[in-house]
Amino acid sequence: MNDVPGYRVTRVIGECFGLTVRSRNVFSQMGAGLKSIVGGELAGMTKNLQKSREEVIGRMTKEAESRGANAVLAFRFDTSEMGGNWTEICAYGTAVVVEPA
């Protein structure tokens, strides 16, 4: 969200991030290769991505709180491949202080 209904932003602290870089294990890679032939969900990779997203949200939240924020606005995820077997997952947004309107 870009705002919090019923609240007003009293202070903008700035950008905050949570970041992780994950590598896929050899067994996941082999399973994904086989699964790509027959089609279907890559359950191991889905689980890894979900865990990674939870981790980066926690890191972003911790950074925002450590800087005095009580909310993060305009929250987004960004994912990119690095080196063929590595995936970077980033959560980012704007750390702010909000108070009831």
C-alpha positions as CSV (number, residue, x, y, z in Angstrom):
1,M,0.0,0.0,0.0
2,N,1.0,3.6,-0.5
3,D,-0.8,4.7,2.7
4,V,-2.4,3.2,5.8
5,P,-6.1,4.0,6.0
6,G,-6.9,5.9,9.2
7,Y,-3.3,6.9,9.7
8,R,-1.1,9.8,8.5
9,V,2.6,9.7,7.8
10,T,4.4,12.0,10.3
11,R,7.9,11.2,9.3
12,V,9.6,9.6,6.2
13,I,12.7,7.8,7.2
14,G,13.7,6.5,3.7
15,E,14.3,3.3,1.8
16,C,14.7,0.1,3.7
17,F,15.8,-3.3,2.3
18,G,16.0,-7.0,3.1
19,L,18.2,-9.1,0.9
20,T,19.3,-12.7,0.4
21,V,21.1,-14.7,-2.3
22,R,20.2,-18.3,-2.5
23,S,21.8,-21.2,-4.4
24,R,19.9,-24.2,-5.5
25,N,21.2,-27.6,-4.4
26,V,22.2,-30.2,-7.0
27,F,19.2,-32.4,-6.2
28,S,16.7,-29.6,-6.7
29,Q,18.5,-28.7,-10.0
30,M,18.2,-32.3,-11.2
31,G,14.6,-32.6,-10.1
32,A,13.7,-29.3,-11.8
33,G,15.4,-30.5,-15.0
34,L,13.4,-33.7,-15.0
35,K,10.2,-31.9,-14.1
36,S,10.7,-29.4,-16.9
37,I,10.4,-32.3,-19.4
38,V,7.0,-33.5,-18.1
39,G,5.7,-30.1,-16.8
40,G,4.3,-29.2,-13.4
41,E,5.2,-27.2,-10.3
42,L,8.7,-27.3,-9.0
43,A,7.7,-27.8,-5.4
44,G,11.2,-27.7,-3.9
45,M,12.0,-24.4,-5.6
46,T,8.6,-23.0,-4.7
47,K,9.3,-23.8,-1.0
48,N,12.7,-22.2,-1.2
49,L,11.3,-19.1,-2.8
50,Q,8.6,-18.8,-0.1
51,K,11.2,-19.2,2.7
52,S,13.4,-16.6,1.0
53,R,10.6,-14.1,0.8
54,E,9.8,-14.6,4.5
55,E,13.4,-14.1,5.3
56,V,13.8,-10.8,3.3
57,I,10.6,-9.4,4.7
58,G,11.9,-10.1,8.2
59,R,15.2,-8.4,7.4
60,M,13.5,-5.3,5.8
61,T,11.2,-5.0,8.9
62,K,14.2,-5.3,11.3
63,E,16.0,-2.5,9.3
64,A,12.9,-0.3,9.3
65,E,12.3,-0.8,13.1
66,S,16.0,-0.2,13.9
67,R,15.7,3.2,12.2
68,G,12.6,4.2,14.2
69,A,9.9,3.3,11.7
70,N,6.6,1.7,12.6
71,A,5.4,1.0,9.0
72,V,6.8,0.3,5.5
73,L,5.0,1.8,2.5
74,A,5.1,0.9,-1.1
75,F,6.6,-2.5,-0.3
76,R,7.8,-4.6,-3.3
77,F,9.8,-7.7,-4.1
78,D,12.5,-7.9,-6.7
79,T,14.1,-11.2,-7.9
80,S,17.0,-11.7,-10.2
81,E,19.2,-14.6,-11.3
82,M,22.9,-14.4,-10.6
83,G,25.5,-16.7,-12.1
84,G,23.0,-19.3,-13.3
85,N,22.4,-21.1,-10.0
86,W,22.0,-18.2,-7.6
87,T,18.8,-16.2,-7.0
88,E,18.8,-12.8,-5.4
89,I,15.6,-11.9,-3.6
90,C,15.1,-8.4,-2.3
91,A,12.2,-6.8,-0.3
92,Y,12.1,-3.0,-0.3
93,G,9.9,-0.1,0.6
94,T,9.8,3.3,2.3
95,A,10.3,3.3,6.1
96,V,7.9,5.7,7.8
97,V,6.4,6.7,11.1
98,V,2.5,6.7,11.0
99,E,0.1,7.9,13.6
100,P,-3.7,7.7,13.8
101,A,-5.3,10.5,11.8
